[in-house]
Amino acid sequence: MKEEETLKIINIIFNSIFKLPNYSNLKEVYTKYAFDIKLPKEVRDSTTNEITYADSINSQKFITLKNMEQRDINEGWMLPKQNITGLKDIITIWNQINYTTTERVYDSINVSLSDTIYRCQNIYHSTGCSDSKNLVFCDNCANCEYLIASQRSFACSFCIRTDDSKDCTNSYNVICSNKISNSYFIQDCFNLHECLFCSHIANKKYCIANMQFSKEEYYQIKEKITKWIINS
């Protein structure tokens, strides 16, 4: 996915959560929201020297999935039988064909700078995601759409920094929670709508720091918090 397409997706998410457009470039979005997300690292394909992206960078030799499959078609990966006198011989021969495969993208379209992606569409610099679309800087999210900088979450949409959560929508910075909507800074909560800075509560709306507010009071404060998030 190209950077221009990615910024359009980011803008859609911002408008959904904050009712404001995104004015930052991709590098700024990464620095502000995805600074601690585990993402594929840039490495070089050892056979072509082209830039590629890998989850694991412990290996010294890399090859893209595309180039690995092409070699399999052209010449295969089997080697002629050689004389082996010990473990050293086996390791030497193994090093001839032992590459870490990168950019492993399966049954997906429009994916870039990513590794281990399954059945997805429109994915940018993410890892371990499946059955999702329109993800940017995400790690291990499934059945999700329109997320930025989220981790280990399921069935979430239009969220930024949603971690270890499920069924969250239009929210920012949600941790270990379920059924959260239109909320910011939520941890270990269930079934909250329009709440800010809440922890360990359930079935509430218009709460701030676990305190009940009127609808009018709540939205006055939320407007200020939204501006703070965007401008900080």
C-alpha positions in Angstrom: 0.0 0.0 0.0 1.4 3.4 -1.0 1.9 6.2 1.5 -0.8 8.3 0.0 -3.4 5.5 0.4 -2.2 5.0 4.0 -2.6 8.6 4.9 -6.2 8.5 3.5 -6.9 5.6 5.9 -5.4 7.4 8.8 -7.5 10.5 8.0 -10.7 8.3 8.0 -9.8 6.9 11.4 -9.1 10.4 12.9 -12.4 11.8 11.6 -14.2 8.8 13.1 -12.6 9.0 16.5 -11.8 12.7 17.0 -14.1 14.4 14.4 -10.9 16.1 13.1 -8.6 15.4 10.2 -5.0 14.2 10.6 -2.4 16.8 9.8 0.7 14.6 10.4 2.8 12.8 7.9 3.5 9.0 8.3 6.7 9.4 10.2 5.0 11.7 12.7 2.0 9.3 13.1 4.5 6.5 13.8 6.5 8.5 16.3 3.5 9.7 18.2 1.3 6.6 18.2 3.3 3.5 17.2 6.6 4.2 18.9 6.3 1.0 21.1 4.6 -1.4 18.7 6.6 -4.4 17.5 6.8 -4.0 13.8 8.8 -5.7 11.0 12.3 -4.4 10.6 14.0 -3.3 7.4 16.6 -5.8 6.2 18.2 -6.8 2.8 17.4 -9.8 0.6 20.7 -11.7 0.6 20.1 -12.9 -3.0 19.2 -9.5 -4.6 20.2 -6.9 -2.0 16.7 -5.3 -2.2 15.1 -3.8 0.8 12.6 -6.1 2.6 10.9 -6.4 5.9 11.1 -9.2 8.5 9.6 -10.1 11.9 12.8 -11.8 13.0 16.1 -10.2 12.3 18.3 -12.7 14.2 19.3 -14.4 10.9 22.2 -13.1 8.8 20.6 -14.2 5.5 17.1 -13.2 4.2 15.0 -13.8 1.1 11.6 -12.5 0.2 8.7 -14.9 -0.1 8.5 -13.9 -3.8 12.1 -14.7 -4.5 12.0 -17.9 -2.5 9.1 -19.1 -4.5 10.7 -18.0 -7.8 13.9 -20.0 -7.0 11.7 -23.0 -6.2 10.2 -22.7 -9.7 13.4 -22.0 -11.5 15.9 -24.5 -9.9 14.4 -25.9 -6.7 15.9 -26.0 -3.3 17.3 -29.6 -3.3 21.0 -30.1 -3.4 23.1 -32.9 -4.8 24.1 -35.5 -2.2 27.5 -34.6 -0.7 30.0 -36.4 1.5 29.4 -35.7 5.2 32.2 -36.4 7.8 30.7 -34.5 10.7 28.4 -31.8 12.0 30.6 -29.0 10.6 29.9 -30.3 7.1 26.2 -30.4 7.7 26.2 -26.8 9.0 28.3 -25.6 6.0 25.9 -27.2 3.5 22.8 -25.9 5.4 24.1 -22.4 5.2 24.0 -22.6 1.4 20.2 -22.8 1.5 19.2 -21.5 5.0 17.5 -18.1 4.4 14.9 -16.4 6.6 11.8 -15.8 4.5 10.5 -12.2 4.7 7.3 -10.4 3.7 5.3 -13.5 4.2 1.9 -12.4 2.9 -0.7 -14.9 2.1 -4.1 -14.6 0.4 -3.9 -10.8 0.8 -3.9 -7.7 -1.4 -2.3 -4.2 -1.2 0.1 -5.0 1.6 3.5 -3.2 2.1 6.4 -3.2 4.6 4.8 -6.1 6.5 5.4 -9.7 7.5 3.2 -12.7 8.4 -0.1 -11.3 7.0 -3.1 -13.6 6.3 -6.3 -12.9 4.3 -6.0 -9.1 4.6 -6.4 -6.0 2.5 -4.8 -2.6 2.7 -2.1 -3.2 5.3 0.8 -0.9 6.0 3.9 -1.8 8.1 2.2 -4.4 10.3 2.8 -7.9 11.5 0.9 -11.1 12.5 -2.5 -9.8 11.3 -5.3 -11.8 9.8 -8.8 -11.4 8.3 -8.5 -7.6 8.5 -8.4 -4.5 6.4 -7.1 -1.0 6.6 -4.5 -1.4 9.3 -1.5 0.8 9.9 1.4 0.0 12.3 -0.5 -3.0 13.9 0.7 -6.1 15.6 -1.3 -9.3 15.8 -4.8 -8.0 15.2 -7.6 -10.2 13.8 -11.0 -9.5 12.3 -10.3 -5.8 12.6 -10.6 -2.7 10.4 -9.4 0.9 10.4 -6.8 0.6 13.2 -3.6 2.5 13.9 -0.9 1.3 16.3 -2.9 -1.5 17.9 -1.8 -4.8 19.3 -3.3 -8.2 20.0 -6.9 -7.1 19.5 -10.0 -8.8 18.0 -13.0 -7.4 16.2 -12.1 -3.8 16.7 -12.7 -0.9 14.3 -11.8 2.8 14.0 -9.4 2.8 16.9 -5.9 4.1 17.7 -3.7 2.3 20.3 -6.1 -0.5 21.2 -4.2 -3.3 23.0 -5.4 -6.7 24.1 -9.0 -5.7 23.6 -12.2 -6.9 21.8 -15.2 -5.2 20.2 -14.0 -1.7 20.5 -15.0 1.2 18.2 -14.2 4.9 17.7 -11.8 4.9 20.7 -8.3 5.9 21.6 -5.9 4.2 24.0 -7.8 1.2 25.2 -6.1 -1.6 27.1 -7.5 -5.0 28.1 -11.1 -4.1 27.6 -14.3 -5.3 25.8 -17.2 -3.4 24.2 -15.8 0.1 24.4 -17.1 2.8 22.2 -16.4 6.5 21.7 -13.9 6.6 24.6 -10.3 7.6 25.4 -7.8 6.2 27.9 -9.7 3.1 29.1 -8.1 0.1 31.0 -9.7 -3.1 32.2 -13.3 -2.1 31.5 -16.4 -3.6 30.0 -19.3 -2.0 28.0 -18.4 1.7 28.2 -19.8 4.3 25.9 -18.4 7.9 25.9 -16.0 7.6 28.8 -12.6 9.1 29.5 -9.7 8.0 31.8 -11.6 5.1 33.3 -10.4 1.8 34.8 -12.0 -1.4 36.2 -15.7 -0.4 35.7 -18.5 -1.7 33.6 -21.8 -0.6 32.0 -21.3 3.1 32.2 -21.4 6.2 30.0 -20.4 9.8 30.5 -17.8 8.9 33.1 -14.5 10.6 33.6 -11.8 9.1 35.9 -14.6 6.8 37.2 -16.8 9.7 38.1 -20.3 10.2 36.7 -20.9 13.5 34.8 -23.9 14.9 33.0 -23.9 14.5 29.2 -23.3 18.3 28.8 -20.5 18.4 31.3 -18.9 15.3 29.7 -18.8 16.7 26.2 -17.3 20.0 27.3 -14.4 18.2 28.9 -14.1 15.7 26.0 -13.6 18.5 23.5 -10.7 19.8 25.5 -9.2 16.4 25.9 -9.5 15.8 22.1 -7.6 19.0 21.3 -4.9 18.0 23.8 -4.5 14.6 22.2 -4.2 16.1 18.7 -1.9 19.0 19.6 0.3 17.3 22.1 
